[in-house]
Amino acid sequence: MIPSTSACFTAGDIDNDGLALSVADMTYLTRYIEGTGAAPDILYSADMNGDCVVSPADVTTYQDYFVNGLSVFPVYPVPTCCNPDIDRDGDGIFDPDETTIGTNQLAIDSDGDSIDDLTEVGDILNPTDTDNDGLIDALDPDDDGDSVPTIDELARGDTDLDGIPDYLDSDDDDDGVLTLVDNCPLVQNPLQTDTDSDGIGDACDACCIVDRGNVNNGPDDGTLTGSVDISDLVMLIAYMFQGGPGPFCPEEGDIDGSGSLDISDAVVLVAFMFQGGPPPAPCP
């Protein structure tokens, strides 16, 4: 139950039994502050010093009351925090409610992700927690739990145009693989193919360096003479006609740059290596 912060109350009647400033009230407050008891039904009945924050200082004030009586209160009953004008940061959430849900009463963006608290909280009685990690969005620097900070995803907008902004979307590219584990988080690749096993899916892996032709993923110094040799041709032919393994980087095997691997790639590579033909197409 979220304590009510909207109704006016009698300061000091913490257990809400109609009797204020009793030993039972002080016991209730002490246990709540220590974390061993429930929150008061009306949270700000426990605000004994009128600062709109329920804290150990209120226990001290209550203890002082039992020694010195009402003189410890400049005004009694203590001014309530149910005044709808109490919103010191002007974020549209009343200070009492901010204390209840844990947001900062003096900051419009408690988690610093560039989204104001009011937007991220939503229903004050059931604040939004997109990734269900127990930390409401207004306090969570990663609202969707995909390990990418909300502030970074906010700038990207809605990658897959599904109507859910990336910072709230657990699958940014809508390929059925959660962004948290997607090896190509912004490019659809449901099969997660990663030919060169470098942790980056083929769909977004710029594995081709300068010129095509390094089919077997051998040492590549950025030049054709230093990276393309007979072993690349052997692997390409074996793949096409003998069921051998495919190129580690498909783009390297697409010798003519047509977008697909076929017999013409082998023809171009043979012509280049043995007949003085044109070199493989440059990498994209």
C-alpha positions as CSV (number, residue, x, y, z in Angstrom):
1,M,0.0,0.0,0.0
2,I,1.3,3.4,-0.9
3,P,0.6,5.8,2.0
4,S,-1.9,8.5,1.2
5,T,-0.4,12.0,0.8
6,S,-3.4,13.8,-0.5
7,A,-5.7,14.0,2.5
8,C,-5.1,16.4,5.4
9,F,-4.4,14.9,8.8
10,T,-3.5,15.5,12.4
11,A,0.3,15.6,12.8
12,G,1.4,13.1,15.4
13,D,-1.5,10.6,14.9
14,I,0.9,8.2,13.2
15,D,-1.0,5.0,13.8
16,N,-4.2,6.7,12.6
17,D,-6.2,5.8,15.7
18,G,-7.6,9.3,16.3
19,L,-5.2,9.9,19.2
20,A,-2.2,12.1,18.5
21,L,1.1,12.3,20.3
22,S,1.0,9.0,22.1
23,V,3.6,6.5,23.0
24,A,2.1,4.2,20.5
25,D,2.5,6.9,17.8
26,M,6.2,7.3,18.7
27,T,6.7,3.6,18.6
28,Y,5.1,3.3,15.2
29,L,7.3,6.1,13.8
30,T,10.5,4.7,15.3
31,R,9.8,1.3,13.8
32,Y,9.1,2.8,10.4
33,I,12.3,4.8,10.4
34,E,14.3,1.8,11.5
35,G,12.8,-0.2,8.7
36,T,11.1,-2.7,11.0
37,G,7.6,-1.4,10.7
38,A,5.1,-0.4,8.1
39,A,4.7,3.1,6.7
40,P,1.9,5.2,8.3
41,D,-1.4,5.2,6.4
42,I,-1.0,8.9,6.1
43,L,2.7,9.3,5.7
44,Y,3.0,13.0,6.6
45,S,1.3,12.5,9.9
46,A,4.8,11.5,10.9
47,D,6.3,14.8,9.7
48,M,6.8,16.1,13.2
49,N,9.1,19.1,12.4
50,G,7.1,20.2,9.3
51,D,9.9,20.0,6.8
52,C,7.9,17.8,4.4
53,V,10.4,14.9,4.8
54,V,9.8,12.0,7.1
55,S,13.2,11.2,8.6
56,P,15.1,10.3,11.8
57,A,14.8,14.0,12.7
58,D,11.1,13.5,13.3
59,V,11.9,10.8,15.8
60,T,14.2,13.2,17.6
61,T,11.4,15.9,17.6
62,Y,8.9,13.4,19.0
63,Q,11.4,12.3,21.8
64,D,11.9,16.0,22.6
65,Y,8.1,16.4,22.9
66,F,7.9,13.8,25.6
67,V,10.4,15.8,27.6
68,N,9.4,19.4,26.9
69,G,5.8,19.1,25.7
70,L,4.2,21.2,22.9
71,S,6.8,23.9,23.4
72,V,9.1,22.0,21.0
73,F,6.7,22.8,18.1
74,P,6.7,26.5,17.0
75,V,3.2,25.9,15.8
76,Y,0.9,22.9,16.7
77,P,-0.7,21.2,14.9
78,V,2.4,21.1,12.7
79,P,1.7,22.6,9.3
80,T,0.6,19.8,7.0
81,C,2.2,18.8,3.7
82,C,-1.1,18.1,2.0
83,N,-1.2,21.6,0.4
84,P,-1.4,21.1,-3.4
85,D,0.9,24.1,-3.8
86,I,3.8,22.3,-2.3
87,D,5.9,21.3,-5.3
88,R,9.2,23.0,-4.8
89,D,10.8,21.8,-8.0
90,G,7.8,22.5,-10.1
91,D,7.8,19.1,-11.8
92,G,4.1,18.5,-11.3
93,I,4.5,16.0,-8.5
94,F,3.7,17.2,-5.0
95,D,6.6,17.0,-2.5
96,P,4.8,14.5,-0.3
97,D,4.3,12.2,-3.2
98,E,7.9,12.5,-4.2
99,T,9.0,11.4,-0.8
100,T,6.7,8.4,-1.0
101,I,8.1,7.2,-4.3
102,G,11.7,8.2,-3.7
103,T,12.2,10.9,-6.3
104,N,14.0,14.2,-5.6
105,Q,11.7,17.0,-4.3
106,L,14.2,19.6,-5.6
107,A,14.9,18.2,-9.1
108,I,12.6,17.7,-12.0
109,D,14.7,14.8,-13.4
110,S,15.8,12.7,-10.5
111,D,17.9,10.2,-12.5
112,G,19.5,12.7,-14.8
113,D,18.4,10.9,-18.0
114,S,16.8,14.1,-19.6
115,I,13.3,12.9,-19.1
116,D,11.3,14.7,-16.4
117,D,10.0,12.8,-13.4
118,L,6.4,13.5,-14.1
119,T,6.7,11.8,-17.5
120,E,8.6,8.8,-16.2
121,V,6.4,8.3,-13.1
122,G,3.0,8.1,-14.8
123,D,0.5,7.0,-12.2
124,I,1.7,8.3,-8.9
125,L,0.0,5.3,-7.1
126,N,1.7,2.8,-9.5
127,P,4.9,4.4,-10.8
128,T,6.1,3.0,-14.1
129,D,8.9,0.4,-13.9
130,T,9.4,-0.6,-17.5
131,D,11.9,-3.4,-16.9
132,N,10.3,-4.6,-13.7
133,D,13.6,-4.5,-11.9
134,G,12.2,-2.9,-8.8
135,L,13.6,0.6,-9.6
136,I,10.9,2.9,-11.1
137,D,11.8,4.6,-14.3
138,A,12.1,8.0,-12.7
139,L,15.1,6.6,-10.7
140,D,16.4,4.2,-13.2
141,P,19.2,5.3,-15.6
142,D,18.4,2.4,-17.9
143,D,14.6,2.2,-18.1
144,D,14.3,-0.9,-20.3
145,G,17.1,-2.8,-18.8
146,D,19.0,-3.4,-22.0
147,S,22.4,-2.1,-20.6
148,V,22.2,1.0,-22.8
149,P,21.6,4.1,-20.7
150,T,18.3,5.8,-21.3
151,I,19.9,9.1,-22.1
152,D,21.8,7.4,-25.0
153,E,18.8,5.6,-26.4
154,L,16.6,8.7,-26.1
155,A,18.8,10.4,-28.8
156,R,18.2,7.4,-31.2
157,G,14.4,7.8,-31.2
158,D,12.5,4.7,-32.4
159,T,14.9,2.5,-34.5
160,D,12.3,-0.1,-35.6
161,L,9.4,2.4,-35.9
162,D,7.1,0.3,-33.8
163,G,5.8,3.2,-31.8
164,I,8.0,2.4,-28.7
165,P,11.0,4.6,-28.3
166,D,14.3,2.7,-28.0
167,Y,14.7,3.7,-24.3
168,L,11.5,1.8,-23.5
169,D,11.9,-1.0,-26.1
170,S,13.7,-4.2,-25.0
171,D,14.1,-5.2,-28.7
172,D,15.2,-2.0,-30.5
173,D,15.4,-3.6,-34.0
174,D,12.3,-5.8,-33.6
175,D,14.0,-9.0,-34.7
176,G,12.8,-11.1,-31.8
177,V,16.2,-11.0,-30.0
178,L,16.4,-8.8,-26.9
179,T,18.7,-5.8,-27.3
180,L,20.6,-7.0,-24.2
181,V,21.9,-10.1,-26.0
182,D,21.5,-9.1,-29.6
183,N,24.9,-9.2,-31.5
184,C,23.5,-6.6,-33.9
185,P,21.1,-4.5,-31.7
186,L,20.1,-2.0,-34.3
187,V,20.0,-4.2,-37.4
188,Q,17.6,-7.1,-37.8
189,N,19.3,-10.4,-37.7
190,P,17.0,-13.0,-36.0
191,L,19.5,-15.8,-36.7
192,Q,22.3,-13.9,-35.0
193,T,24.8,-15.2,-37.6
194,D,28.3,-14.3,-36.7
195,T,30.6,-15.9,-39.3
196,D,33.9,-14.6,-38.0
197,S,32.9,-15.2,-34.3
198,D,33.9,-11.8,-33.2
199,G,30.7,-11.1,-31.2
200,I,29.3,-8.8,-33.9
201,G,26.6,-10.2,-36.2
202,D,27.2,-10.4,-39.9
203,A,24.4,-8.0,-40.5
204,C,26.3,-5.1,-38.9
205,D,29.9,-6.3,-39.0
206,A,32.1,-4.3,-41.1
207,C,34.5,-7.2,-41.6
208,C,35.7,-6.3,-45.1
209,I,38.9,-4.2,-45.1
210,V,39.7,-2.0,-48.1
211,D,39.3,-4.6,-50.9
212,R,37.5,-7.9,-51.1
213,G,39.2,-11.2,-51.6
214,N,40.5,-12.2,-48.2
215,V,38.1,-15.2,-48.2
216,N,39.9,-17.3,-45.5
217,N,40.4,-14.4,-43.1
218,G,44.1,-14.5,-43.3
219,P,46.5,-11.7,-42.3
220,D,45.3,-8.5,-44.0
221,D,47.6,-5.5,-44.4
222,G,45.0,-3.5,-46.3
223,T,46.5,-4.3,-49.7
224,L,45.5,-7.0,-52.3
225,T,49.0,-8.4,-52.6
226,G,49.3,-8.7,-48.9
227,S,45.9,-10.3,-48.1
228,V,44.7,-12.2,-51.2
229,D,46.4,-15.4,-52.4
230,I,45.8,-18.9,-53.8
231,S,44.4,-20.1,-50.5
232,D,41.5,-17.6,-50.7
233,L,40.6,-18.9,-54.2
234,V,40.8,-22.5,-53.0
235,M,38.4,-21.8,-50.1
236,L,36.0,-20.0,-52.4
237,I,35.9,-22.8,-54.9
238,A,35.5,-25.4,-52.2
239,Y,32.6,-23.5,-50.8
240,M,30.8,-23.1,-54.1
241,F,31.4,-26.6,-55.5
242,Q,32.4,-29.0,-52.8
243,G,30.3,-28.0,-49.7
244,G,33.2,-26.5,-47.9
245,P,32.9,-23.8,-45.2
246,G,31.8,-20.4,-46.3
247,P,34.0,-17.2,-46.1
248,F,34.6,-15.9,-42.6
249,C,33.3,-12.6,-43.9
250,P,30.7,-12.9,-46.7
251,E,31.6,-9.5,-48.1
252,E,35.2,-10.7,-48.7
253,G,33.9,-13.6,-50.8
254,D,31.6,-11.3,-52.8
255,I,34.5,-10.5,-55.2
256,D,32.5,-8.6,-57.8
257,G,30.5,-6.6,-55.2
258,S,27.2,-7.8,-56.6
259,G,25.7,-8.5,-53.1
260,S,25.7,-12.3,-53.5
261,L,28.3,-15.1,-53.6
262,D,28.1,-16.9,-57.0
263,I,30.2,-18.3,-59.8
264,S,31.0,-14.9,-61.1
265,D,33.0,-14.1,-57.9
266,A,35.2,-17.1,-58.6
267,V,35.6,-16.0,-62.2
268,V,36.7,-12.5,-61.3
269,L,39.2,-13.8,-58.6
270,V,40.8,-16.3,-61.1
271,A,41.0,-13.6,-63.8
272,F,42.6,-11.2,-61.3
273,M,45.2,-13.7,-60.0
274,F,46.2,-15.4,-63.2
275,Q,45.0,-13.4,-66.2
276,G,45.7,-9.8,-65.3
277,G,42.0,-9.0,-64.9
278,P,40.5,-6.2,-62.8
279,P,41.0,-6.4,-59.0
280,P,38.2,-7.4,-56.6
281,A,35.6,-4.7,-55.9
282,P,36.4,-2.4,-52.9
283,C,34.7,-3.0,-49.6
284,P,31.5,-1.1,-49.0
